[in-house]
Amino acid sequence: MTLSLLSMTIAEVSQRHPAIAEFLAHAHAHDAKPERSLGAWIDTLDDDQLGLLGMDRGQIAGHLDALWGQLGELQRVAELPLRSLTLRGGIDKAGRPEQLDLTLAPGDVVCVVGPTGSGKSRLLADIECLAQGDTPSQRSTLVNGRSLDPAERAAYAGRLIAQLSQNMNFVVDLSVGEFVLMHANCRMVPRPEQATREVIACANELAGEQFNDNIPLTQLSGGQTRALMIADTAVLSSSPVVLIDEIENAGIDRRRALDLLIAREKITLISTHDPILALMGDRRIVIGSGAVVDVIVPSAAEKTNLYALSRIDDELARLRQRLRRGERIDELPASLMPTFSEAHGCD
């Protein structure tokens, strides 16, 4: 443990590091004098107290030092402004060179499309691990225009990238509020209680069915779970890159979800089969046979079609709500009503 940490007071350390504060509270360190130095408090622990903690003085010091080191690592990553993320091509499934040199900037939304099994998830996995030519695709990633050395890659891989997978299930026995608050404290977010309320409010804007902070995590539906984790990522996570695997089946408001991430200046990549979502992106990456085969910028005509498709999607959303309320759908809205010939298959 560093001398500077040993000389800091219990009150000072607790204020600066939530995880250490929780450990010290469990150890009843605040029953001693908060102005006492951390080193002095460790020296005064008797055998009974050490037994309750299950550690000797050296182990306690080492544990606190490791927690303090995590704070320094988080701060170093937070101080690294992500100006760009570049993807360099590798090979396709047949070993042919992949023609790819794509640079993304904060606020970019890129949709990844392609047939099932084409390699969309592999592309997201390469970005998640900040691949350096050492994955099956042999792709490389550059952060701010340069490759990362092994130490940087290890430090940043879990900090720069946040990923939301297709299937998420909670097994922890906590309420929604307890879970989000715990995550806020782990992230060392200022005013964690306020941040917790913001996350739950944002999640309820995305979810089809509202929920409160007292509901157990295990009782959330798939859509509510995805909405909660998107809001959690947007509000609490300092990771500037977000990877989402198939958001369309989650039963959430896709437009609001993207707007929330864009507002936080995240680089967002979304694997999708949904035409509306695909057209929402600034660009879409087309995957085939394990490689990027095209990068498309939506045309003006596609933007017009997106507006039309969104109107249809809104009508379908209203029909879903009516069905959920137990109403009949004896008539369709005019915008969805087919012509007589279409309805009866006439030429």
C-alpha positions as CSV (number, residue, x, y, z in Angstrom):
1,M,0.0,0.0,0.0
2,T,1.3,3.5,-0.8
3,L,2.2,5.8,2.0
4,S,-0.1,8.5,0.7
5,L,-3.1,6.1,1.1
6,L,-1.9,5.0,4.6
7,S,-1.7,8.7,5.7
8,M,-5.2,9.6,4.4
9,T,-8.0,9.8,6.9
10,I,-10.9,7.3,7.1
11,A,-13.3,10.1,6.2
12,E,-11.2,11.3,3.2
13,V,-10.8,7.8,1.7
14,S,-14.5,7.0,2.2
15,Q,-15.5,10.1,0.4
16,R,-13.3,9.5,-2.6
17,H,-13.8,5.8,-3.1
18,P,-17.3,4.2,-2.6
19,A,-16.0,0.6,-2.6
20,I,-13.5,1.3,0.2
21,A,-16.2,3.2,2.0
22,E,-18.4,0.1,1.9
23,F,-15.6,-2.1,3.2
24,L,-14.8,0.4,6.0
25,A,-18.5,0.6,7.0
26,H,-18.6,-3.2,7.2
27,A,-15.5,-3.2,9.3
28,H,-17.0,-0.5,11.6
29,A,-14.1,1.7,10.9
30,H,-16.3,4.8,11.4
31,D,-16.9,3.7,15.0
32,A,-13.3,4.8,15.4
33,K,-12.4,8.4,14.8
34,P,-13.1,9.3,11.2
35,E,-10.1,11.7,11.3
36,R,-7.8,8.8,12.1
37,S,-5.4,7.7,9.3
38,L,-6.1,4.5,7.5
39,G,-2.7,3.2,8.5
40,A,-3.4,3.9,12.2
41,W,-6.8,2.2,12.0
42,I,-5.3,-1.0,10.6
43,D,-2.6,-1.0,13.3
44,T,-5.3,-0.8,16.1
45,L,-7.3,-3.8,14.9
46,D,-7.4,-6.6,17.5
47,D,-7.6,-10.3,16.8
48,D,-11.4,-10.4,17.2
49,Q,-11.8,-7.7,14.6
50,L,-9.3,-9.4,12.2
51,G,-11.2,-12.7,12.7
52,L,-14.5,-11.1,11.7
53,L,-12.9,-9.6,8.6
54,G,-11.2,-12.9,7.7
55,M,-8.0,-11.2,7.0
56,D,-4.7,-10.2,8.7
57,R,-3.4,-6.7,8.6
58,G,-1.3,-7.3,5.5
59,Q,-4.2,-8.8,3.6
60,I,-6.4,-5.8,4.6
61,A,-3.8,-3.4,3.4
62,G,-3.4,-5.3,0.1
63,H,-7.2,-5.4,-0.4
64,L,-7.5,-1.6,0.1
65,D,-4.6,-1.0,-2.1
66,A,-6.1,-3.0,-4.9
67,L,-9.4,-1.1,-4.6
68,W,-7.5,2.2,-4.7
69,G,-5.7,1.1,-7.8
70,Q,-9.0,0.4,-9.5
71,L,-9.9,4.0,-8.9
72,G,-6.7,5.2,-10.5
73,E,-7.4,3.0,-13.5
74,L,-10.9,4.3,-13.9
75,Q,-9.6,7.9,-13.8
76,R,-6.9,7.2,-16.4
77,V,-9.5,5.7,-18.8
78,A,-11.8,8.6,-18.1
79,E,-9.0,11.0,-18.9
80,L,-8.5,9.3,-22.3
81,P,-10.7,11.2,-24.7
82,L,-11.9,8.9,-27.4
83,R,-11.7,11.0,-30.6
84,S,-11.9,8.1,-33.1
85,L,-12.2,4.3,-33.4
86,T,-10.8,2.8,-36.6
87,L,-11.6,-0.7,-37.9
88,R,-9.0,-2.3,-40.2
89,G,-9.8,-5.3,-42.4
90,G,-8.7,-8.8,-41.8
91,I,-9.9,-11.9,-43.8
92,D,-13.2,-13.5,-44.6
93,K,-14.2,-17.1,-43.9
94,A,-12.4,-18.3,-47.0
95,G,-9.2,-16.4,-46.1
96,R,-9.5,-13.7,-48.6
97,P,-8.5,-10.1,-47.7
98,E,-11.2,-7.9,-46.3
99,Q,-11.3,-4.4,-47.7
100,L,-12.1,-2.3,-44.6
101,D,-10.8,0.9,-43.3
102,L,-13.6,2.6,-41.3
103,T,-13.2,5.4,-38.8
104,L,-16.0,6.2,-36.3
105,A,-16.3,9.4,-34.1
106,P,-18.4,10.1,-31.0
107,G,-22.1,10.3,-31.7
108,D,-21.9,8.0,-34.7
109,V,-24.6,5.3,-35.0
110,V,-23.6,2.4,-37.3
111,C,-26.0,-0.5,-38.0
112,V,-24.5,-3.9,-38.9
113,V,-26.6,-6.0,-41.3
114,G,-26.2,-9.3,-43.0
115,P,-27.7,-12.8,-43.1
116,T,-27.8,-15.0,-40.0
117,G,-24.3,-16.5,-39.5
118,S,-22.6,-14.0,-41.8
119,G,-20.3,-12.7,-39.0
120,K,-22.1,-9.7,-37.5
121,S,-21.5,-10.9,-33.9
122,R,-17.8,-11.6,-34.8
123,L,-17.4,-8.0,-35.9
124,L,-18.9,-6.7,-32.6
125,A,-16.6,-9.2,-30.7
126,D,-13.6,-7.9,-32.5
127,I,-14.4,-4.3,-31.4
128,E,-15.2,-5.4,-27.9
129,C,-11.8,-6.9,-27.4
130,L,-10.0,-4.1,-29.3
131,A,-8.6,-6.8,-31.7
132,Q,-5.1,-6.4,-32.8
133,G,-5.0,-9.0,-35.6
134,D,-5.2,-11.8,-33.1
135,T,-8.9,-13.0,-33.6
136,P,-10.2,-15.4,-36.2
137,S,-11.1,-12.5,-38.5
138,Q,-7.6,-11.0,-38.1
139,R,-9.1,-7.5,-37.9
140,S,-7.4,-4.7,-36.1
141,T,-8.7,-1.7,-34.2
142,L,-7.1,1.7,-33.7
143,V,-7.9,4.1,-30.8
144,N,-7.4,7.7,-31.7
145,G,-5.5,6.6,-34.8
146,R,-3.0,4.2,-33.2
147,S,-2.7,0.6,-32.0
148,L,-2.7,-0.2,-28.3
149,D,0.2,-2.0,-26.7
150,P,-0.8,-5.1,-24.6
151,A,-0.9,-3.1,-21.3
152,E,-3.2,-0.4,-22.8
153,R,-5.4,-3.0,-24.4
154,A,-5.9,-4.9,-21.1
155,A,-6.7,-1.7,-19.3
156,Y,-9.0,-0.2,-21.9
157,A,-10.8,-3.2,-23.3
158,G,-13.3,-3.4,-20.4
159,R,-13.5,0.4,-20.0
160,L,-13.9,1.8,-23.5
161,I,-16.5,-0.7,-24.6
162,A,-19.9,-1.5,-23.2
163,Q,-21.9,-4.4,-24.8
164,L,-25.5,-5.4,-24.6
165,S,-26.1,-9.0,-25.8
166,Q,-29.2,-10.5,-27.2
167,N,-30.0,-12.6,-24.1
168,M,-29.8,-11.0,-20.7
169,N,-31.1,-12.6,-17.5
170,F,-30.7,-11.5,-14.0
171,V,-30.0,-14.1,-11.2
172,V,-29.0,-11.7,-8.5
173,D,-31.5,-11.2,-5.7
174,L,-31.8,-7.5,-5.7
175,S,-34.5,-4.9,-6.6
176,V,-34.1,-2.7,-9.6
177,G,-33.2,0.3,-7.4
178,E,-30.7,-1.7,-5.4
179,F,-29.0,-3.0,-8.5
180,V,-28.7,0.4,-10.2
181,L,-27.5,2.1,-7.1
182,M,-24.8,-0.6,-6.6
183,H,-23.7,-0.1,-10.2
184,A,-23.6,3.7,-9.7
185,N,-21.4,3.2,-6.7
186,C,-19.1,0.8,-8.5
187,R,-18.8,3.4,-11.3
188,M,-18.1,6.1,-8.7
189,V,-20.8,8.2,-10.2
190,P,-21.4,11.6,-8.3
191,R,-24.8,11.7,-6.5
192,P,-25.5,8.0,-7.1
193,E,-29.1,8.2,-5.7
194,Q,-30.0,10.9,-8.2
195,A,-28.3,8.9,-11.0
196,T,-30.3,5.8,-10.0
197,R,-33.6,7.7,-10.3
198,E,-32.5,9.0,-13.7
199,V,-31.7,5.5,-15.0
200,I,-35.0,4.1,-14.0
201,A,-36.9,7.1,-15.5
202,C,-35.0,6.7,-18.8
203,A,-35.7,2.9,-18.8
204,N,-39.4,3.5,-18.4
205,E,-39.4,5.9,-21.4
206,L,-38.0,3.0,-23.4
207,A,-40.0,0.1,-22.1
208,G,-43.5,-0.9,-23.2
209,E,-44.5,-1.6,-19.6
210,Q,-43.6,0.6,-16.7
211,F,-41.8,-0.6,-13.6
212,N,-40.6,0.9,-10.3
213,D,-37.4,0.7,-8.3
214,N,-38.9,-1.9,-5.9
215,I,-39.6,-4.6,-8.4
216,P,-37.1,-7.6,-8.2
217,L,-34.7,-7.8,-11.1
218,T,-35.8,-11.4,-11.8
219,Q,-39.4,-10.2,-12.4
220,L,-38.5,-7.9,-15.3
221,S,-39.6,-8.9,-18.8
222,G,-37.0,-9.2,-21.6
223,G,-38.0,-5.8,-22.9
224,Q,-37.8,-4.2,-19.5
225,T,-34.4,-5.8,-18.9
226,R,-33.0,-4.5,-22.2
227,A,-34.5,-1.0,-21.5
228,L,-32.9,-0.9,-18.1
229,M,-29.5,-1.9,-19.4
230,I,-29.6,0.6,-22.2
231,A,-30.5,3.4,-19.8
232,D,-27.9,2.1,-17.3
233,T,-25.2,2.1,-20.1
234,A,-26.2,5.6,-21.3
235,V,-26.4,7.3,-17.9
236,L,-23.9,5.5,-15.7
237,S,-21.3,4.0,-18.0
238,S,-18.3,6.2,-19.0
239,S,-17.6,3.8,-21.8
240,P,-17.6,5.8,-25.1
241,V,-18.4,2.8,-27.3
242,V,-21.6,0.8,-27.1
243,L,-22.3,-2.5,-28.9
244,I,-25.8,-3.8,-29.1
245,D,-26.8,-7.1,-30.6
246,E,-30.3,-7.1,-32.0
247,I,-32.4,-4.5,-30.2
248,E,-35.5,-5.0,-32.3
249,N,-36.9,-8.0,-30.5
250,A,-36.7,-6.4,-27.1
251,G,-40.1,-4.5,-27.2
252,I,-38.6,-1.1,-26.5
253,D,-38.7,2.3,-28.2
254,R,-35.8,2.0,-30.7
255,R,-35.8,5.7,-31.7
256,R,-35.6,6.9,-28.1
257,A,-33.0,4.3,-27.3
258,L,-30.8,5.6,-30.1
259,D,-31.5,9.3,-29.2
260,L,-30.4,8.6,-25.6
261,L,-27.1,7.1,-26.7
262,I,-26.5,9.8,-29.3
263,A,-27.1,12.5,-26.7
264,R,-24.4,11.0,-24.5
265,E,-21.9,11.1,-27.5
266,K,-21.5,7.4,-27.7
267,I,-20.1,5.5,-30.7
268,T,-23.0,3.0,-31.2
269,L,-22.9,-0.1,-33.3
270,I,-26.1,-2.2,-33.6
271,S,-26.4,-5.6,-35.2
272,T,-29.9,-5.8,-36.7
273,H,-32.3,-7.4,-39.1
274,D,-34.9,-4.6,-38.7
275,P,-35.2,-2.3,-41.8
276,I,-36.3,0.7,-39.7
277,L,-33.4,0.4,-37.3
278,A,-31.0,-0.2,-40.2
279,L,-32.1,3.0,-41.9
280,M,-31.8,5.0,-38.7
281,G,-28.0,4.7,-38.6
282,D,-25.5,7.2,-40.1
283,R,-24.0,4.3,-41.9
284,R,-24.7,0.6,-42.2
285,I,-22.0,-2.1,-42.5
286,V,-23.0,-5.1,-44.7
287,I,-21.5,-8.4,-43.6
288,G,-21.1,-11.5,-45.9
289,S,-19.1,-14.6,-45.5
290,G,-17.4,-13.3,-42.4
291,A,-16.2,-9.9,-43.9
292,V,-17.4,-6.4,-44.5
293,V,-18.6,-6.3,-48.1
294,D,-20.0,-2.7,-48.1
295,V,-20.4,0.4,-46.0
296,I,-23.5,2.3,-47.1
297,V,-24.5,5.9,-46.3
298,P,-28.3,6.1,-46.4
299,S,-29.6,8.0,-49.4
300,A,-32.2,10.8,-49.4
301,A,-34.7,8.3,-50.8
302,E,-34.0,5.9,-47.9
303,K,-34.5,8.7,-45.4
304,T,-37.9,9.4,-47.0
305,N,-38.8,5.7,-46.8
306,L,-37.7,5.6,-43.2
307,Y,-40.3,8.3,-42.4
308,A,-43.0,6.3,-44.2
309,L,-41.9,3.0,-42.5
310,S,-41.8,4.7,-39.1
311,R,-45.4,5.9,-39.5
312,I,-46.5,2.3,-40.3
313,D,-44.5,1.1,-37.3
314,D,-46.2,3.7,-35.0
315,E,-49.6,2.4,-36.2
316,L,-48.5,-1.2,-35.5
317,A,-47.3,-0.1,-32.0
318,R,-50.8,1.4,-31.3
319,L,-52.4,-1.8,-32.4
320,R,-50.1,-3.8,-30.1
321,Q,-51.2,-1.5,-27.2
322,R,-54.9,-2.1,-28.0
323,L,-54.4,-5.8,-28.0
324,R,-52.6,-5.6,-24.7
325,R,-55.6,-3.8,-23.3
326,G,-57.9,-6.6,-24.5
327,E,-59.5,-4.6,-27.3
328,R,-60.6,-6.0,-30.6
329,I,-59.0,-5.1,-33.9
330,D,-62.1,-5.2,-36.1
331,E,-60.9,-2.3,-38.3
332,L,-57.4,-1.2,-39.4
333,P,-56.2,2.4,-39.5
334,A,-56.6,3.9,-43.0
335,S,-52.8,4.0,-43.4
336,L,-52.7,0.2,-43.0
337,M,-55.8,-0.6,-44.9
338,P,-55.1,-2.5,-48.2
339,T,-57.0,-1.8,-51.3
340,F,-59.9,-4.1,-52.1
341,S,-58.0,-5.9,-54.9
342,E,-55.0,-6.4,-52.6
343,A,-57.1,-7.8,-49.8
344,H,-58.8,-10.3,-52.1
345,G,-55.8,-11.2,-54.3
346,C,-57.3,-9.8,-57.4
347,D,-55.2,-8.7,-60.4
